[in-house]
Amino acid sequence: MADVMAVANLFLHLAEEQANEMNGDLMTDLKLQKMLYFAQCWFLARHGKLLFNSRIEAWNHGPVVPDVYEAYKTYGCNPLHAAPVNYDQFTTDEFSTILDVFAYYGKYSASGLRELSHKSGSPWAAVYVPGVKHIEITAESMKDYFKKQDPLETAADRIRRFAKESGRDIITPAISAKGNPILPADDDEDWGDWDDDQTVESVVG
């Protein structure tokens, strides 16, 4: 099981990398809280167990991990910066889910993620009481709800989609035991050298 602060830091790191490459915005605490929530939900839906062991509560602006809120609350609405990331502390399943969540949800603003978490019937909506902060959103409710949603796109799914959108012939590459696309050497120039020894990060990047 991953440490929640390590997961938070990885999200901040990914946001910084994206901001540097695309002149985008860094992540605020409000957005980070929602990313942690969706990461926990999708890990539960995919693997039937917790990504991290910190409690998630239903607050006014959506799901909140109090442990992380306490660590960053002095920043207010200001952007957060990452510390160096130790990738070895994550399992392949943990790292893959975090990257997939960032790839899908990272494009949304904090307010957009707030709206997604507030959907009618969502785990947050099922327990939220106005003005009451410390109502837990249970792991069981998150798992049950997200298992009923359309599956979150994986790194391999994105490769297939990008191939189709760009009119390439290689739409369904072979997938290694690690979940990474294995592409023929003839296509290395176009696709990059993705093989069984590389991480999912190579696919997303």
C-alpha positions, -999 to +999 in steps of 0.1 A: +000+000+000+013+034-009+019+063+015-007+090+008+019+118+009+040+100-016+009+097-039+002+134-034+038+143-042+037+122-074+006+141-086+024+174-079+054+162-098+034+152-128+016+186-127+050+204-127+062+183-156+031+191-176+033+228-167+069+230-178+061+212-211+029+230-219+031+263-200+002+250-179-007+256-143+006+239-112-017+220-089-035+235-060-046+217-028-082+217-040-073+199-072-049+176-054-077+165-031-098+155-060-070+137-078-063+116-046-100+108-044-102+096-080-070+076-076-083+058-046-116+051-063-101+037-094-075+016-076-104+001-056-124-005-087-095-021-105-078-041-078-103-044-049-080-029-023-069+005-011-042+026-029-035+044+004-048+039+039-058+075+048-094+084+054-114+103+028-142+126+041-171+144+024-166+181+028-184+211+013-162+213-018-160+175-023-139+146-011-110+155+012-081+135+026-076+153+060-040+141+064-031+158+031-052+188+039-034+194+071+000+191+054-008+218+027-035+240+043-011+269+048-008+273+010-044+282+006-052+286-031-015+289-040+001+263-063+020+234-047+055+222-056+067+186-055+097+172-036+119+147-054+100+115-063+111+080-052+095+058-079+107+026-062+081+031-034+052+024-058+042-010-072+034-013-109-003-013-102-001+017-080+021+037-104-001+027-134-033+038-118-018+071-106-006+079-142-039+069-157-059+091-133-036+120-140-038+115-178-076+115-176-085+139-148-054+162-150-070+182-178-098+194-156-097+225-134-102+222-097-138+234-101-143+209-129-131+180-107-154+193-079-184+190-102-174+155-112-171+144-076-205+160-068-224+140-093-258+127-082-254+092-067-216+095-063-200+083-030-196+120-019-232+129-027-245+098-009-231+108+025-225+146+024-243+167+050-240+205+047-218+220+074-206+186+086-169+178+078-160+145+092-183+120+075-162+093+060-166+081+023-161+044+027-139+023+005-168+000-002-190+028-016-161+041-038-154+006-051-190-003-058-198+030-076-167+031-098-169-005-108-202+004-124-186+033-145-169+030-179-134+017-173-106+043-169-085+045-200-051+027-196-018+037-211-022+009-237-057+022-245-043+056-251-017+042-275-044+026-295-066+057-295-037+079-306-028+055-334-064+055-346-067+093-344-035+098-363-044+072-390-016+048-381-018+012-390-005+000-356-036+003-335-033-028-313+003-033-302+012-064-282+010-058-244+037-070-221+031-086-187+038-052-172+010-037-192+032-018-217+029-018-255+056-038-273+061-023-307+081-038-336+116-024-341+106-010-375+083+015-358+107+027-331+114+059-349+077+069-349+066+054-316+096+054-293+114+024-279+087+010-257+094-025-245+088-048-216+115-032-194+101+003-195+075+018-172+041+030-181+055+065-177+072+060-211+039+054-227+022+084-212+050+108-219 
